[in-house]
Amino acid sequence: MRAATFSAVCLALSVLGHVAAGGSWPRPWVVAAAGAAVMAMAALLAGRERSTVTISAGLATLQLSLHEVLALGGAAGLPPSHPHVRGLGESLGMLVAHLTATLITGWWLARGESTLWALLRSAGRRLCAVFPLLRAPAVVAAPSRPAYAPVTPVSPRAVLRHSVSRRGPPLPAR
């Protein structure tokens, strides 16, 4: 589910950004192929909780790749001066737009990721409280010292070194 959410957001952001920047709607087979590639990459990374930096870096890499794929898939009828035809590296405005959208979306996805993992941890704790058999078996640690090690006697003086005894009646006031 996480990989599907990530790939849907990434692909929708790319396609809508491509069209909003003046590009044509990409062909359906281009969107399907790009979506399959993004889903495959997201599924590889969906095994554990990811940080904001990891999510934003993955999203930026995929956004830049999708920009080029969508530009090549729909660049047939565009003039040579159009930013989609020249490429992302030649258009500073296009690069800034992609990076801004990527950072905002990456932060949004990371917040959702941390919320989802917090809910899953909470649900796991509650399930283990209700069903004790679901808990993982406790691992018994080996003793820190062997059982045959001689016990060194402790002198009473060492044990009572820091104790203070104040038994008896109080001293008279002067």
Secondary structure, 3 states (H helix, E strand, C coil): CHHHHHHHHHHHHHHHHHHHCCCCCCCHHHHHHHHHHHHHHHHHCCCCCCCHHHHHHHHHHHHHHHHHHHHHHHCCCCCCCCHHHHCHHHCHHHHHHHHHHHHHHHHHHHHHHHHHHHHHHHHHHHHHHHCHHHCCCCCCCCCCCCCCCCCCCCCHHHHCCCCCCCCCCCCCCC
